[in-house]
Amino acid sequence: MFVIQMKSGKESHLYGASIGELHREKILKQVGPVLEPGEAGEIVVLDFTGVESVTASYLKAALLWFVDAGTKAEDPLPAERLGSLIFPVVAHLTDEVRAELRELLQARDRCCIEARDFSAIGVISGILHGPLDPALEATVKVLSDYGAPVSAGELEKLGKDSRVRATGWNNRLAQLHRLKLVQRRQEYRQWMYRLVGLEVHRG
Amino acid sequence: MVVRPFDIDGLRARVWAGGSPAPFSRLSSMAISLDGCLELACAARQWSTGEPAELVARWGEELPFVRRAIEAFHAPPERTHELESVELWRIGSANDWLDETEGQQFLVRFARALRHRGFPVPFANGLGKALAEMTDNVLQHSGSESRKPALAVAGFHVEQEWMTFAVADTGRGVLERLLSNPRWANITNSTDALAAILERRATSRVNEPEGHGFPELFRALAKRNSVLRFRSGDGCLTFNGALSTPTFERASSPPMNGFQLSVICALKEVPKSRSADAQPIT
């Protein structure tokens, strides 16, 4: 896991797509060398300590780009391929930054986890921002309660929702993976999924 | 001295048509605002030869601040022009917005000037964001490549409970930029292009559903006594937020490269008309 300080100098206001793009390039440069196609990818905590305010354009370029990376084009550009392996999480938001983020997520129908507690190893607890389909939200809760990597087949066996079979769980988990809320790793012939944070609740 | 409203489009139209220099004798008695200065400076950049150039040179003689605006286009990016509550800054590159560079400092001074002249902190912050977004638009869209902007200048003028800011570039203009997105290929003129980006959040980015810069501007100025002017190519839109039902007013403008915008906002008084509300720079 990487923790990137978004306030690199004395600027406490991050405005505009241009700064967002510069910060995005910094993240790709820093994290890119360790990314391996086919692996689960890296959680990257964007730490906003000391940042008082941001604009939607900045968040779109520096954060949302990673959520969307690799999902639109059939043959993504090299940067997008790297970006698709980055699972962004935000931390240490001021109320103003959080309000801006929530508004943007609502407008773009995207989600993001704000880390409340994290270490060098991973995100221990976080809150979920942005709209999410009720079935997917319920799946996030199941994963958060379970607290360990799990496959769709195991979720069926656990009987967390008797109406949902393994295929249904698989579809839900794949969607959460596309939204960058869960990571996945192939073990033998099945995908194992885990939430980007150990414990995640609705913010 | 009787201060009369300054008609930016009218003056440029006269020069465009090879008009008489007669109006220039009255320039110093007219109220020229920041947006007028920057638009005239853009015209000076465009009309750098022949008779228009000679006429434009006279603006500088009659109006010192227009001369400063013209100079600002030639200044290195880090240079600023300060005249008490008025400041100009030549927009450089995206790197100018990082750390303690001039771009950041320009915004900091703008927000400080607003707070010192009676603007509530949240409103001052919102206006700071709006100016930053408008300046970033220049970085993103005015040049042939993103973050390689055309020559451009931003400026602000803040008085007690009154302010204006303006951003003017000499680049590609809104129509050409918007047409790079096939979704907007049916737009044929600059006024419609302006209307699309302002009213329908049109963006030139193919993979983006909508733009975010102008909503930031309108959000900052919601329900305020404000007048906004947007000019590009031969199109012009003005928005009077003080009206009971604010709408965009379409107008034509003598052709000129680039995109120029200005915002005038008064905290208390309701502006009767845009030009009457514009405060002169002397």
Interface residues (C-beta under 8 A of the other chain):
Chain A: S8 G9 K10 E11 H13 Y15 G16 A17 S18 I19 E21 L22 S53 T55 A56 S57 K60 K72 L104 R108
Chain B: A94 N95 W97 L98 D99 E100 Q104 L107 N125 G128 K129 A132 E133 T135 D136 L139 Q140 S146 R147 N207 P209 H212 G213 P215 E216
